[in-house]
Amino acid sequence: MNQKKDRLPTILIFELDDDTRPLLKYNLSIWGYHVIEALQEEDAIALARGVRDRPSLILINQFDMPIDEVINLGRRICQGAELLNTTPIVVMAERYGSDMEGKDVKISESEYVTYLEDGEQLMNLLYRLCAV
């Protein structure tokens, strides 16, 4: 088998919540992804540059920032790490009304905001953007 095919896709997660981060990392691993995690922008850039398999996708939790600032954070990570401009950036929204729950909104060609109803929704979006 081709060695490149044997490698798991890598997802860089940017999650500040100490309770959520290990669960998210565990689920992503179960779903077939290699996971690297960062707590600061500079660390995310350094990690994305330094890993053997560059991130195939960046997953960021909204935390206490407006969505547009979180998307800009993802863009800065991509640029700073010299990732392809087609690298998907997925923002998990934290605050939203019931009318948005369960929706995935495409912001640009490679940027998405997901308003999670459940973990399966996230899994399906990630599989669509970054197949294992």
VOSE-205500 format. One record per residue: x, y, z of N, C-alpha, C in turn; chain. Coordinates in steps of 0.001 Angstrom, whole numbers. Layout:
<atoms>
X  Y  Z  X  Y  Z  X  Y  Z  A
...
</atoms>
This chain:
<atoms>
829  -1190  0  0  0  0  867  1245  0  A
410  2281  -601  1102  3561  -639  1227  4116  773  A
2457  4540  1146  2688  5031  2506  1859  6277  2796  A
1707  7159  1821  915  8374  2024  -538  8021  2340  A
-1062  6986  1689  -2436  6559  1934  -2612  6014  3351  A
-1532  5455  3924  -1605  4866  5254  -1667  5912  6362  A
-1291  7139  6087  -1274  8189  7104  -2676  8733  7336  A
-2954  8990  8597  -4237  9587  8950  -4215  11073  8626  A
-5338  11639  8184  -5396  13087  8014  -5194  13762  9373  A
-4516  14890  9361  -4218  15613  10593  -5158  16796  10753  A
-5738  16918  11946  -6573  18069  12282  -5897  18830  13413  A
-5738  20122  13209  -5236  21010  14254  -6446  21573  14987  A
-6543  21308  16290  -7653  21864  17067  -7152  23018  17919  A
-7967  24042  17969  -7705  25231  18780  -8896  25342  19717  A
-8738  24756  20890  -9830  24669  21872  -9275  25065  23228  A
-9794  26132  23809  -9278  26643  25072  -9879  25971  26297  A
-11019  25340  26154  -11690  24730  27300  -10995  23427  27694  A
-10480  23388  28915  -9733  22223  29392  -10593  20969  29532  A
-11898  21129  29689  -12787  19971  29787  -13169  19449  28407  A
-13357  20353  27465  -13794  19980  26119  -12656  19420  25273  A
-11470  20000  25395  -10341  19641  24537  -10023  18139  24536  A
-9892  17476  25702  -9576  16037  25651  -10691  15205  25016  A
-11937  15590  25241  -13061  14860  24640  -13077  15031  23129  A
-12827  16259  22681  -12789  16529  21247  -11650  15747  20599  A
-10487  15782  21223  -9331  15051  20691  -9625  13551  20631  A
-10236  13022  21674  -10583  11604  21710  -11542  11250  20566  A
-12607  12031  20415  -13588  11751  19360  -12957  11822  17977  A
-12145  12840  17736  -11494  12963  16429  -10590  11763  16158  A
-9906  11296  17183  -9043  10114  17032  -9864  8872  16701  A
-10979  8709  17395  -11877  7577  17137  -12414  7638  15706  A
-12658  8853  15214  -13196  9029  13861  -12133  8837  12785  A
-10874  8630  13184  -9831  8310  12213  -8841  9416  11914  A
-8780  10443  12741  -7879  11570  12496  -6703  11567  13466  A
-5573  12050  12973  -4443  12383  13840  -4708  13807  14319  A
-4516  14079  15602  -4887  15378  16171  -3676  16040  16805  A
-3498  17322  16475  -2555  18160  17202  -3369  19299  17792  A
-2942  19796  18949  -3744  20803  19634  -2901  22007  20013  A
-3545  23162  20007  -2874  24407  20364  -3804  25254  21218  A
-3185  26065  22074  -3939  26962  22947  -3694  28427  22608  A
-2674  28680  21794  -2355  30046  21395  -2037  30065  19909  A
-2257  31224  19299  -2036  31365  17863  -597  31018  17478  A
365  31523  18221  1775  31275  17902  2100  29786  17970  A
1554  29111  18971  1763  27667  19093  1129  26921  17925  A
-50  27351  17526  -738  26706  16407  96  26814  15134  A
653  27995  14897  1483  28195  13705  2725  27317  13774  A
3390  27317  14923  4604  26512  15078  4307  25023  14924  A
3229  24558  15527  2865  23144  15421  2520  22764  13986  A
1760  23612  13319  1347  23319  11945  2546  23291  11002  A
3539  24108  11289  4760  24107  10476  5638  22904  10782  A
5623  22472  12034  6593  21493  12488  6202  20041  12350  A
4944  19757  12146  4535  18350  12075  4853  17760  10709  A
5124  16477  10726  5467  15775  9486  4301  15823  8495  A
3127  15543  9003  1930  15620  8164  1215  16917  8499  A
1307  17869  7625  724  19184  7858  -791  19039  8039  A
-1399  19933  8803  -2844  19817  9037  -3653  19830  7737  A
-4591  18921  7676  -5526  18856  6553  -6731  19742  6809  A
-6912  20149  8075  -8068  20947  8478  -7743  21618  9809  A
-8279  22824  9991  -8143  23537  11262  -9531  23641  11873  A
-9650  23204  13126  -10923  23203  13848  -10782  24112  15062  A
-11598  25162  15105  -11486  26168  16164  -12828  26330  16860  A
-12795  26323  18196  -13992  26639  18963  -14101  28153  19079  A
-15300  28664  19015  -15520  30115  19019  -15031  30787  20296  A
-15107  30150  21415  -14848  30713  22744  -15423  32122  22869  A
-14710  33095  23377  -15298  34416  23649  -14949  35458  22597  A
-14983  35081  21337  -14683  36011  20249  -15821  35985  19235  A
-16027  37097  18533  -16992  37074  17428  -16531  36099  16335  A
-17483  35540  15624  -17191  34553  14577  -16165  35084  13578  A
-16317  36327  13123  -15385  36850  12117  -13954  36915  12649  A
-13778  37182  13935  -12433  37191  14519  -11857  35781  14589  A
-12708  34808  14848  -12243  33417  14906  -11836  32950  13506  A
-12609  33319  12497  -12248  32979  11117  -10921  33637  10750  A
-10743  34897  11138  -9468  35575  10875  -8311  34889  11593  A
-8549  34381  12792  -7537  33615  13517  -7130  32392  12689  A
-8110  31683  12168  -7823  30523  11317  -7027  30901  10082  A
-7374  32024  9471  -6628  32497  8298  -5178  32813  8655  A
-4980  33468  9807  -3612  33810  10229  -2794  32547  10497  A
-3435  31538  11080  -2737  30270  11318  -2331  29647  9982  A
-3249  29610  9035  -2940  29053  7706  -1790  29803  7044  A
-1871  31124  7059  -827  31932  6419  503  31783  7136  A
480  31880  8466  1714  31792  9239  2396  30446  9118  A
1606  29397  8997  2149  28041  8870  2404  27667  7415  A
2079  28578  6506  2250  28356  5071  1491  27122  4592  A
252  27000  5088  -624  25925  4626  -1282  26359  3324  A
-1792  25410  2590  -2516  25731  1364  -3715  26613  1691  A
-4020  27551  802  -5174  28416  1064  -6494  27670  907  A
-6421  26425  496  -7622  25584  405  -7818  24729  1660  A
-6920  24872  2641  -7060  24123  3892  -8349  24550  4586  A
-9268  23628  4822  -10532  24014  5462  -10332  24536  6883  A
-11080  25576  7200  -11157  26126  8549  -12601  25937  8996  A
-12784  25239  10105  -14125  25011  10643  -14200  25656  12021  A
-15169  26541  12188  -15404  27194  13474  -16640  26564  14100  A
-16485  26109  15342  -17627  25586  16088  -18213  26744  16885  A
-19399  27186  16484  -20047  28305  17168  -20479  27881  18562  A
-20394  28814  19496  -20813  28524  20871  -22152  29140  21218  A
-22406  30322  20707  -23637  31038  21070  -24494  31234  19819  A
-25684  30634  19855  -26579  30765  18709  -27985  30372  19120  A
-28931  30860  18356  -30328  30564  18619  -30726  29200  18089  A
-31884  28757  18507  -32370  27440  18085  -32600  27379  16575  A
-32804  28540  15942  -33000  28571  14493  -31727  28197  13731  A
-30566  28322  14365  -29296  27990  13711  -28808  26583  14063  A
-29341  26012  15117  -28880  24701  15577  -28988  23668  14466  A
-27915  22917  14283  -27903  21862  13277  -27474  22311  11898  A
-27081  23569  11747  -26700  24091  10435  -25187  24201  10305  A
-24721  23977  9082  -23338  24233  8696  -23388  25342  7652  A
-22708  26442  7924  -22747  27595  7028  -21388  27747  6355  A
-21411  27757  5030  -20186  27947  4257  -19946  29447  4121  A
-18821  29921  4664  -18486  31340  4649  -17738  31698  3373  A
-16826  30834  2967  -16071  31013  1726  -15752  29623  1185  A
-14889  29573  193  -14572  28294  -435  -14046  27253  560  A
-13336  27707  1605  -12743  26742  2536  -13018  27077  4003  A
-14000  27927  4265  -14294  28345  5639  -15753  28060  5980  A
-15942  27441  7141  -17267  27008  7563  -17497  27353  9024  A
-18754  27615  9351  -19173  27747  10743  -20226  26675  10964  A
-20034  25888  12009  -21001  24843  12323  -21705  25185  13630  A
-23013  25076  13591  -23869  25325  14755  -24358  23953  15206  A
-23583  23336  16075  -23755  21915  16372  -25041  21586  17111  A
-25681  20559  16591  -26805  19942  17286  -26292  18736  18069  A
-25326  18026  17458  -24734  16857  18102  -23387  16544  17455  A
-22690  15573  18029  -21373  15200  17534  -21394  14598  16143  A
-22478  13940  15806  -22584  13331  14482  -22545  14390  13386  A
-23130  15541  13657  -23100  16635  12685  -21655  17058  12406  A
-20860  17190  13462  -19454  17560  13286  -18712  16470  12519  A
-18928  15227  12879  -18274  14115  12198  -18592  14129  10703  A
-19854  14316  10358  -20254  14327  8951  -19603  15475  8190  A
-19540  16658  8801  -18903  17805  8152  -17414  17530  7940  A
-16748  17026  8958  -15316  16750  8833  -15052  15681  7781  A
-15864  14642  7738  -15696  13606  6718  -15885  14179  5316  A
-16804  15120  5179  -17027  15756  3880  -15822  16590  3455  A
-15228  17302  4404  -14129  18217  4088  -12765  17542  4101  A
-12651  16469  4856  -11340  15848  5089  -11556  14349  5313  A
-11743  13640  4231  -12088  12216  4311  -10952  11390  4901  A
-11347  10360  5646  -10364  9415  6204  -10388  8134  5403  A
</atoms>
